[in-house]
Amino acid sequence: MEKIHTNNAPQAIGPYSQAIKVGNFIYTSGQIALLPNGEFLDSDIKSQTKQVCENLKAVLNEAGVEISNVVKTTIFLANMDDFVTVNEIYEKSFGAHKPSRSTVAVKTLPKNALVEIDAIAIIS
């Protein structure tokens, strides 16, 4: 097991790692709209989703994989009414690649974020 860490994504705000490598898999922690300097991007769902995807890409890149290596994501939404908007940004970030995915509505996210996404990627 290997911890993955990059300064190009926000540092963990709790007792966890940005990602963990186990065998041929990378498991990312959930990303919210924190900038790499730790400042929370308290804005609309579009901006938050874009930042979350950028954070995921930064962590995955540090692990030596691309977004196209992602096999599964989970999206947590504070408001399911944002589903369509998040899908649009998510699709732009992932392009033609379409990993399996779950999307769930939650009562509250850290920092009152609107969206959080985690990912599992394979090292090819």
C-alpha positions as CSV (number, residue, x, y, z in Angstrom):
1,M,0.0,0.0,0.0
2,E,1.3,3.4,-1.0
3,K,0.1,6.9,-0.1
4,I,-0.3,9.3,-3.0
5,H,0.3,13.0,-2.3
6,T,0.5,16.1,-4.5
7,N,0.7,19.8,-3.8
8,N,-1.3,20.4,-7.0
9,A,-4.5,19.4,-5.2
10,P,-5.8,20.4,-1.8
11,Q,-4.4,18.8,1.3
12,A,-6.6,16.5,3.3
13,I,-8.8,18.3,5.8
14,G,-8.9,15.3,8.1
15,P,-7.0,12.1,8.9
16,Y,-6.9,10.6,5.4
17,S,-4.7,10.5,2.3
18,Q,-5.5,12.2,-1.1
19,A,-5.3,8.7,-2.6
20,I,-3.9,5.2,-1.9
21,K,-2.3,2.8,-4.3
22,V,-3.0,-0.9,-3.7
23,G,-1.8,-3.3,-6.3
24,N,-2.9,-2.0,-9.8
25,F,-5.5,0.3,-8.3
26,I,-5.7,3.9,-7.2
27,Y,-8.4,4.9,-4.7
28,T,-8.9,8.6,-4.4
29,S,-10.5,10.3,-1.4
30,G,-13.5,12.4,-2.1
31,Q,-12.7,15.8,-3.6
32,I,-14.6,19.0,-2.9
33,A,-14.1,22.4,-4.3
34,L,-11.0,23.3,-2.4
35,L,-8.2,25.1,-4.3
36,P,-4.8,23.6,-4.0
37,N,-3.9,26.3,-1.5
38,G,-6.8,25.0,0.7
39,E,-9.2,27.9,0.1
40,F,-12.8,26.8,-0.4
41,L,-14.3,27.8,-3.7
42,D,-17.7,28.9,-2.3
43,S,-19.5,29.5,-5.6
44,D,-22.0,27.9,-7.9
45,I,-22.3,24.2,-8.8
46,K,-20.6,24.6,-12.2
47,S,-17.5,26.2,-10.7
48,Q,-17.4,23.7,-7.8
49,T,-17.8,20.7,-10.1
50,K,-15.0,22.0,-12.4
51,Q,-12.7,22.4,-9.4
52,V,-13.5,19.0,-8.1
53,C,-12.7,17.4,-11.4
54,E,-9.4,19.4,-11.6
55,N,-8.5,18.1,-8.1
56,L,-9.2,14.5,-9.1
57,K,-7.1,14.9,-12.2
58,A,-4.2,16.3,-10.1
59,V,-4.3,13.4,-7.7
60,L,-4.6,10.8,-10.4
61,N,-1.7,12.4,-12.4
62,E,0.5,12.2,-9.3
63,A,-0.3,8.5,-9.1
64,G,0.8,8.1,-12.7
65,V,-2.6,7.6,-14.3
66,E,-5.0,9.7,-16.4
67,I,-8.7,10.3,-16.1
68,S,-9.2,7.6,-18.8
69,N,-7.9,5.1,-16.2
70,V,-10.9,5.7,-13.9
71,V,-13.1,2.6,-13.6
72,K,-15.6,3.9,-11.0
73,T,-16.7,7.2,-9.5
74,T,-19.1,8.2,-6.8
75,I,-20.7,11.6,-6.9
76,F,-22.3,13.1,-3.7
77,L,-24.7,15.9,-4.3
78,A,-26.1,18.3,-1.7
79,N,-29.0,18.9,-4.0
80,M,-30.2,16.4,-6.6
81,D,-31.6,19.3,-8.6
82,D,-27.9,19.9,-9.6
83,F,-27.7,16.5,-11.3
84,V,-28.0,17.7,-14.9
85,T,-25.5,20.5,-14.4
86,V,-22.9,18.2,-12.7
87,N,-23.4,15.7,-15.6
88,E,-22.5,18.4,-18.1
89,I,-19.3,19.4,-16.4
90,Y,-18.4,15.7,-15.6
91,E,-18.9,14.7,-19.2
92,K,-16.5,17.5,-20.4
93,S,-13.9,16.4,-17.9
94,F,-14.1,12.7,-18.8
95,G,-14.7,13.2,-22.5
96,A,-15.6,10.0,-24.3
97,H,-14.5,7.9,-21.3
98,K,-17.5,6.7,-19.3
99,P,-16.5,4.9,-16.1
100,S,-19.2,3.2,-14.0
101,R,-20.7,5.6,-11.5
102,S,-23.0,6.1,-8.6
103,T,-24.7,9.4,-7.7
104,V,-26.3,10.0,-4.4
105,A,-27.9,12.9,-2.6
106,V,-26.6,13.7,0.9
107,K,-27.7,16.0,3.6
108,T,-24.4,17.9,4.1
109,L,-20.9,17.8,2.7
110,P,-17.7,19.1,4.3
111,K,-17.5,22.9,4.2
112,N,-21.1,22.8,2.9
113,A,-19.8,22.0,-0.5
114,L,-22.4,21.3,-3.2
115,V,-20.6,18.3,-4.8
116,E,-18.0,15.7,-3.8
117,I,-16.5,13.1,-6.2
118,D,-14.2,10.2,-5.5
119,A,-12.7,7.7,-8.0
120,I,-11.1,4.3,-8.4
121,A,-8.6,4.0,-11.3
122,I,-6.5,1.2,-12.7
123,I,-2.9,1.4,-13.5
124,S,-2.5,0.0,-17.0
